[in-house]
Structures are given as C-alpha cells and as structure tokens.
C-alpha cells in the first residue's frame, strides 16, 4: 500500500487511513457496537497501520522515551 514514497506522501496516506479508521469506528458505534468492540477495532487498526507505514517521528520519540526511562531506573 505504501511502497517507496516520500515522507510527505506517507504522512498524507497515514492521515487518510486514520480518518478511515475514525469513520469506521463511528459507523460501528452508530450500529450499536459495544464501546469495547469499537476501541478494539481502533487499536487493532492503528497497530496494523503502524506496521505497514511506521511514523519515523513517533518511533524516534518512543526510542528517546525508552532511553530516558531506562536511564532513570538504573
């Protein structure tokens, strides 16, 4: 789906995918799905998106946070 693309294209496609996830979650909610089911759908979809098109900025932030946590615990 994402292939070799520029960072801007990936960000745009991630934004479109996140909007689609939000729309589907709203649809599930309106159809009477339990809040747990809606949240499970959102979490699963966002996880799959993260695997298909990782966000380099979020990855960098996560690495820094993990390093800070490790530093404060040692």
Residue pairs with C-beta under 8 A, 6 or more apart in sequence:
1 13
1 52
1 53
2 10
2 13
2 52
2 53
5 13
7 56
10 53
11 55
13 53
14 49
14 53
14 55
17 49
17 53
18 46
18 49
21 41
21 42
21 45
21 46
21 49
24 41
24 45
25 38
25 41
25 42
28 37
28 38
28 41
29 35
29 38
33 41
